[in-house]
Amino acid sequence: MSDAELVAKVLRIKLDKAQQILQAHGGLRGLVNSERMASIKEIMLRFLKADVINNNFIRSPQAVSDYLRASLRDARREVFKVIFLDKALRIKSEKDMFFGTIDEASVHPREIVREAIMQDASSVVLVHNHPSGKVEPSREDYEITQKIKSALQTVAVRVLDHIIVGENAYFSFSERNSL
């Protein structure tokens, strides 16, 4: 089924109208990110999130990656998210902690420590997006990762990973042995 056929079916409109709508929004991705489709996008994100919450982070990295990309890749500004895990590495919750501009976000380690204690987390995964689409970490990304890791060590909470989400890719500090 083509994108236009799918849109026509979902919106219950004729194929030519669906093609016009897709063209006006620059394609399916633009349409999904439009206000017109906000509810459908939210349903999709909740569906992906349901596969992540209460799952073991280590055993389900693809589900976590899919959810993170879907929820962050089209953000127009940086969002710094923390995923909180229990002792069995099950995801307890995730929270958008800091918001920034198109190319930076001010991140405060003490706020992450406070939230980790409130969540009774044993470990965390740090996540943020690069609105530019490029996933290569900056010097600041490396520095803040180490600051957060040090701060959390004081309360016996481990940082399992720091993931940067881009256009259609991600960078994992853990996978690259950069933690």
N, C-alpha and C positions, 0 to 999 in steps of 0.2 A: 504494500500500500504506500503510495507517495505521501509526502508531507501534506500536500493540498487535500488529498482524499481523506487523510486522517483528521485534519482540521474541519473539513466539511462534515464529517461524520460526528465529531464531538460537538460542534456548534450547531449542527442540524441546519446547514445552509447548502446552497448549490456549489458545485465544484469551482465555477468561475469566480464566485464571490470569495471563496476560500483562497484562491490563487491571488486575488487582489489584496486580501488582508495580509497574506504572507509577504507579498511584494512591498506593501506599505511599511511593514515592520522589519524588513531586511532578512526575512527568513524565519524559520521555526524558533530559533533561539531568541531572536528579538521579540517575537510574539509571546513566547512563554514569559519573558521578563517585562512585558507590558502590563499596565494596570488592568487591562481587559482580562488577562489570564492569571491575575494574582492569586485567586482562590485555588485554581488548578495547580499552580506551582506550589502553593503551601501544602496541598494534599500530597503531592509528590514528595516534598521534603519530609513530611511527617511519616510517610510510608518508608522512606529510606532510613529515617531516624529510628523507627520501630525495630528495624533489623539490627541496629547498633546498640541501643540501650539494653542492658543486662546481658550482653554477649561478652565473651572473653576477647579482649583487645588483641592478644597475641594470635588467637585462633581465627580471628575474623578481620584481618587487615584490609582485605578487599572491600568488605562492607563499610568499614570506617572510611576508607579512601573514597569510595563512591559517594557517601553521604557528605563528606567534607568538600569534595569538588562541587557537588550539586548545590551546596548551601553557600559556598564562598566564591566560586570562580567568577561570577558576574558582579560582585560587589564593586562599587566605584571608588571606595575608599578602603583603607586597611582596617581589618577587623582581627583582633587578637582574641582567640578562643582558648579555653582550657577544658580538657576532658578529664573528669575526676573518676578514678578507679578504686575499687575495694581491694582487699588482700588477694582475692582470687583473680584479679585483673579483669573483673567485670566492670563495664562502664556503668557508673552510678548516675552520672549526669554530665551535662556539658553546659558551659556558660560563655556568652560573649562578654569578655571582661573589659576590653579597651577598644576604642574606635579612633581612627586617625584621619589623615588626609590621603591624597592619592599615592603618596610615597613614604609615609611614616606614621607610626602610632606611638604615643607615649605609653610605655608599659611600666607598671610599678610592682616590683616583686613582693612588697609587703602585702599588697591587696590579694595577690595570688596565694600567699601563705595563709592569710586570714580566711579566704574562701576554702582552701584545702582543709583547714582545721574545722571549719563549720560543716563541711561535707563529710568529715571523718574519712578522708581519702588516704589511701596508703601510697598511691602513686598518681601521677598526672601525665597527660600528653598535651604539649603546647602546640597550638595551631594558629597560623595566620596566613592571610592571602597577600599576594602581590598583584594589585590591580593592573600592573603593566603586562601581566601574563607570564613574565619570566620568573622561574623558580629558584634561580641561583641565590644563595644567601649573601647578604651584605655583611660588612665588618660589624655593623651594629647588631645584626641578627645573631652572630656568633657571641658577641659581648653580652647581650641581654639573656641569651640562653644560659651562659655560665653564671650570671648574677642570680637568675631565678633558681638554677640548680643549687647554688650555694645557700641561698636563703631557705629553700625547702629542706635541705639536708639538716638544718638546725632543728627541724620539727619531725625528722625521720620520714619525710615524704620523698619518694624517688621520682625523677623525671625520666620517663621511659623513651620519650621521643619529642622532637620538635619538627612539625611538618609544615612546609610552606606550600600553599596551593596556588597554582597558576592557571593559565588558560585551559589546557588539557593535560596537565602534568602536575607532579608534586615532587618536592625534595624532602627526604627524610634524613634528619641528622643521624638517627640511629643506624639506618641502612648504610650510611656513608662513614660510619665510625667517627662522627664528629661531636659526640656528646662527651 
